[in-house]
Amino acid sequence: MSERVNVQKKSRTTGSTGSGATPVETAVSTAKADAVLPSLGPVGMLRWAWTQLTSMRTALFLLLLLAVAAVPGSLFPQRPANPAVVTQYIKDHPDYGKLLDSLQLYDVYSSAWFSAIYILLFISLIGCVVPRAVAHYKAMRSQPPRTPARLSRLPEYGTLVIPADAGIPASRAIDDAAALLKKRGYRVEVRDRDGARPSVGAERGFLREVGNLVFHTALIGVLVSVAAGGLFGYSGQRILVEGDTFVNTLVGYDQFSPGTNFQSSQLQPYSIQLDKFQITFDRESQGKFGQPIDFKADVTTRENPDAPAKQEVLKVNDPLNLGGTSIYLTGNGYAPVVTVRDGAGNVAMQGPVVAKLQGDNYYSSVVIKVPDAKPEQLAFAGFFLPTAFVTPEGVSFSGDPELFNPQLTLNSYYGDLGLNDGAPQNVFELDVKKLTPLNARNLPTKGIVLTPGATHTLPDGKGTISFDGVKRYVGVDIHHNPGQGYALFFALLAVAGLVTSLYVNRRRVWVRTGTHEDGRTMVEYGLLARGEDHRLAGEASAIRALLAATWPLDDTASQPVPSAGADNSRADTPPAGTGTEPAAPGRAEPSAPDRPATGFIQSTAGSTESKKDQ
């Protein structure tokens, strides 16, 4: 663009008015056509790629891309969380289920493409932070920038005049200004103290960039912490019936999700036993009558097999910490205790059966599988009602969550349960397609209805089932995440760094003094902000008030001069020996717009130093 403008200027100077190309334009076009750019080569390409990767724009793009890449993890079932659900999802969607699996959309967070984005973001942030940290360290150790020759060009500028009878020379005035700025947190440097025009440069607000660096460094810490949790962490679930004990081993979990680099040696063999589980129900509110309002699990824990037992309480949102894991109370229900005898009269199954909550008032489904029954395997499916009521139509329902009238309603079956095939089955579901019904509401034998202590004899001499009582159970989630605490720490650190970078301003202040020929000490000051600073004017007013109070001065005698553009059409102190004196003591006289100020304030418009400081 600038080259085209220069070419047009030259063409006008040569007086070219024709419609064709001028000789200058022709020469430029020929030079461009003949120009051959040097090849970057392998090293140059690597440098270019590294520059692009470590730019802040790329880091922000990768951060956004990582958030987008995590979306499929919430849209599709994930194999680490529940492999059975993924298998069923592929069966239910044969047209595109396998395609999604080939794209690793069922293992999003451990997929190659998600890991690639994660690693690139990690490298990009490091490449952004390290050079900036080195540059900022050098800036903190360097001296404040040189005093501009023309302070009146700065956004905030003002002048003060110390009367001659105050006895404050220019060198003392500049020392006072330096001390004042140092008290306000500025890093100061006095220049040319014994010269005719001493000055002081001051700078503060380095915490702004420090906060910015801390924020980005903390983001790296969060990434590392999350990665450590995904690599070495694990989680699992277990259902505990009153009286049961859980030992932290792989076989002790009902469901287990290991991290990528999990080793079974990480499991500390602690134990936890559910002694009693209590629920408090609302018995006063009309609208929420019967709703649970408090859960309390009394447990006995041991840190290791040789450690003494410890009585503790597990509550909702109040986890236990054992062996580096956090144990959360996540669910509860009833577990009817049953005894099943086969056709030979032998006990084929005895103990509590976990009932899965299905509706209000702890209406729960029950599935009982008895693979050890002889000569035929037995199975039962039905419902458990804590407080059973029957409608006029003969439909049973639960009227209250407490055990006021517990009832077990079941259908019975016999046949091959398919447990010997090795295929996993859901303990809460029963496939009756290959089973023969024994008891059901639509059969002459009717369904089985049991109350505590009752026994029902199965048809055809298949055996009996007894309802012995009811226990409570709890569901617990067990999590081990070695990076969780670090992730929280770095997240808080990132917030602190972000707040610091937003509320701390980088500012520079310069003060210059000089002695007028009549003995007065002339003072001028200017302020400049690095970036946008809406409080810079307030800082200038505060510094002016402090300077006026230090000497002391009547601050109404001289006012700050409003900032202007590139040309200085503002009040400047007239130079000594020009014969022009201020109209009033301490008040500057406006200089003509077409005449640059000289003497005490020298014009440096267009100089290298002026351009650098602006």
CORWO-V464207 format. One record per backbone hydrogen bond with DSSP energy under -0.5 kcal/mol. NH is the residue of the N-H (numbers start at 0). CO is the residue of the C=O. E is the energy in kcal/mol with one decimal. If there is no record, write none. Layout:
nh->{NH;NH}
co->{CO;CO}
e->{E;E}
//
This chain:
nh->{4;5;6;7;8;9;10;11;12;13;14;15;25;26;27;28;29;30;31;32;33;34;36;43;44;45;46;47;48;49;50;51;52;53;54;58;59;60;61;62;63;64;65;66;67;68;69;70;72;73;74;75;78;80;81;85;86;87;88;89;90;91;92;93;96;99;100;101;102;103;104;106;109;110;114;115;116;117;118;119;120;121;122;123;124;125;126;127;128;129;130;131;132;133;134;135;136;137;138;139;140;141;152;153;155;156;156;157;158;159;161;162;165;166;168;172;173;174;175;176;177;178;179;180;181;182;183;184;185;186;187;188;190;194;198;199;200;201;202;203;207;208;209;210;211;212;213;214;215;216;217;218;219;220;221;222;223;224;225;226;227;228;229;230;231;232;233;234;235;236;237;239;239;240;241;242;243;245;247;248;251;252;253;254;256;258;259;260;261;265;266;268;269;270;271;272;273;274;274;275;277;279;280;281;282;288;289;290;292;293;295;296;297;297;298;298;299;300;301;306;309;311;311;313;314;314;317;319;321;321;324;325;326;327;327;328;329;329;330;332;334;335;336;337;337;338;339;340;341;342;343;344;347;347;348;350;352;354;355;357;358;361;362;363;364;365;367;369;372;377;378;379;380;381;382;383;384;387;388;390;393;396;398;398;403;404;406;407;408;408;409;409;410;411;412;413;414;416;420;421;426;428;431;434;435;436;437;438;439;442;445;445;447;448;449;452;453;455;457;460;461;463;464;465;466;467;467;468;470;472;473;474;475;476;477;478;478;479;483;486;487;488;489;490;491;492;493;494;495;496;497;498;499;500;501;502;503;505;506;506;507;508;509;510;511;512;513;514;515;515;518;520;521;521;522;523;524;525;526;527;529;530;535;538;539;540;541;542;543;544;545;546;547;548;549;550;551;552;554;556;557;568;569;571;577;580;583;586;588;590;594;595;599;600;601;601;602;606;610;611;612;613}
co->{0;1;2;3;4;5;6;7;8;9;11;10;21;22;23;24;25;26;27;28;29;30;34;39;40;41;42;43;44;45;46;47;48;49;51;54;55;56;57;58;59;60;61;62;63;64;65;67;69;70;70;71;105;77;77;81;82;83;84;85;86;87;88;90;92;95;96;97;98;100;99;103;106;107;110;111;112;113;114;115;116;117;118;119;120;121;122;123;124;125;126;127;128;129;130;131;132;133;134;135;136;137;149;150;526;154;560;524;558;522;520;160;162;163;166;168;169;170;171;172;173;174;175;176;177;178;179;181;180;202;185;200;198;191;190;510;188;508;186;506;204;204;205;206;207;208;209;210;211;212;213;214;215;216;217;218;219;220;221;222;223;224;225;226;227;228;479;256;477;254;475;237;473;238;471;273;240;271;269;246;248;249;236;236;234;232;229;230;258;262;263;266;267;301;245;299;243;272;297;297;295;293;278;290;280;285;281;287;279;279;277;313;275;295;296;311;272;309;270;303;300;298;309;296;312;317;314;326;319;324;321;478;319;325;476;314;327;474;474;472;470;352;468;335;350;465;348;463;345;373;373;341;339;345;339;337;335;333;364;362;362;358;359;383;355;381;379;377;369;369;412;367;410;365;408;363;406;404;396;394;390;388;386;396;401;385;384;449;382;406;407;447;380;438;378;435;376;414;417;418;424;425;429;431;413;434;411;411;445;439;439;442;409;446;407;466;450;464;462;457;458;340;455;338;453;336;465;336;334;332;239;330;237;327;235;325;476;233;480;482;483;484;485;486;487;488;489;490;491;492;493;494;495;496;497;498;499;529;203;504;527;201;525;199;523;197;521;195;513;519;515;161;513;519;159;511;157;509;155;507;505;528;532;534;535;536;537;538;539;540;541;542;543;544;545;546;547;547;552;553;554;566;567;588;574;578;586;583;571;569;591;593;597;597;148;599;596;603;606;607;608;609}
e->{-1.9;-2.3;-2.3;-2.2;-2.3;-2.4;-2.2;-2.0;-1.9;-1.6;-0.9;-2.1;-2.6;-2.4;-2.4;-2.6;-2.4;-2.4;-2.5;-2.3;-2.2;-1.2;-0.5;-1.0;-2.5;-2.1;-2.4;-2.6;-2.7;-2.6;-2.4;-2.3;-2.5;-2.2;-1.0;-1.9;-2.4;-2.0;-2.7;-2.2;-2.2;-2.6;-2.4;-1.7;-2.1;-2.5;-1.2;-1.3;-0.8;-2.0;-0.8;-2.2;-3.0;-0.6;-2.2;-1.5;-2.4;-2.3;-2.3;-2.2;-1.8;-2.4;-1.3;-0.5;-2.5;-2.2;-1.6;-2.2;-1.3;-1.5;-2.5;-0.8;-0.9;-1.4;-2.1;-2.1;-2.0;-2.2;-2.7;-2.6;-2.4;-2.0;-2.7;-2.8;-2.4;-1.9;-2.8;-1.6;-2.6;-2.4;-0.6;-1.1;-2.7;-2.3;-2.5;-2.5;-2.2;-2.1;-2.1;-2.3;-1.4;-1.0;-1.5;-2.1;-1.5;-0.5;-0.6;-2.0;-0.5;-3.2;-3.1;-0.6;-1.3;-1.3;-0.7;-2.2;-2.1;-1.7;-2.5;-2.2;-2.2;-2.5;-2.3;-2.4;-2.2;-1.9;-1.1;-1.5;-2.3;-3.2;-0.6;-1.8;-3.5;-1.4;-2.3;-2.3;-2.6;-2.7;-1.6;-2.2;-1.5;-0.5;-2.0;-3.1;-1.8;-2.7;-3.0;-2.4;-2.0;-2.7;-2.8;-1.7;-1.6;-2.1;-2.5;-2.3;-2.5;-2.5;-2.7;-2.3;-2.6;-2.3;-2.2;-2.0;-2.7;-1.6;-2.1;-1.9;-2.2;-2.4;-1.9;-0.5;-2.8;-0.5;-2.4;-3.7;-3.3;-3.1;-2.6;-2.6;-1.2;-1.1;-2.2;-1.5;-3.6;-1.3;-1.8;-2.5;-1.4;-2.3;-1.5;-0.5;-2.8;-2.1;-2.3;-2.5;-2.0;-0.8;-2.4;-1.6;-3.1;-2.4;-0.6;-2.8;-0.5;-0.7;-3.7;-2.0;-3.3;-1.2;-2.2;-2.2;-3.0;-0.5;-0.6;-2.6;-2.1;-2.7;-2.1;-1.6;-2.0;-2.6;-0.5;-3.0;-0.5;-1.2;-1.8;-1.9;-0.6;-1.7;-2.2;-2.7;-3.1;-0.6;-2.9;-0.5;-0.7;-2.8;-1.4;-1.7;-3.5;-0.7;-3.3;-0.6;-2.2;-1.8;-3.3;-2.3;-2.3;-1.6;-0.6;-1.8;-2.4;-0.8;-1.6;-2.3;-2.5;-2.1;-2.2;-3.2;-1.8;-0.6;-1.2;-2.0;-3.0;-2.6;-2.9;-2.8;-1.1;-1.8;-2.0;-2.8;-2.1;-2.4;-2.8;-2.8;-2.7;-2.5;-2.6;-2.8;-2.6;-2.6;-2.9;-0.5;-1.8;-1.4;-2.1;-3.0;-2.8;-0.5;-0.5;-2.8;-2.6;-1.1;-2.6;-2.1;-1.9;-0.6;-0.9;-0.7;-0.5;-1.6;-0.8;-1.1;-3.1;-0.5;-3.3;-1.2;-0.5;-1.6;-0.5;-1.6;-3.1;-0.5;-3.0;-4.2;-2.6;-2.9;-3.0;-0.7;-1.6;-1.7;-2.3;-2.4;-2.7;-2.6;-0.8;-1.1;-1.8;-2.3;-2.4;-2.6;-2.7;-2.0;-3.0;-2.3;-0.5;-2.8;-1.6;-2.6;-2.1;-2.2;-2.9;-2.1;-2.4;-2.3;-2.4;-2.0;-2.4;-2.6;-2.4;-2.6;-2.3;-2.4;-1.5;-1.9;-1.9;-0.5;-2.3;-0.6;-2.7;-2.5;-2.4;-2.0;-2.8;-2.5;-1.9;-0.5;-0.5;-3.6;-2.0;-2.3;-3.0;-0.6;-3.1;-2.5;-2.5;-2.3;-2.6;-2.5;-2.9;-1.0;-1.0;-1.9;-2.3;-2.1;-2.1;-2.5;-2.2;-2.4;-2.2;-2.5;-2.5;-1.9;-1.5;-1.3;-0.7;-2.5;-1.0;-2.5;-0.5;-1.3;-0.9;-1.0;-1.2;-0.6;-0.6;-2.2;-0.6;-1.1;-1.7;-0.5;-0.7;-0.8;-0.6;-0.6;-0.8;-2.6;-2.1;-2.2;-2.2;-1.4}
//
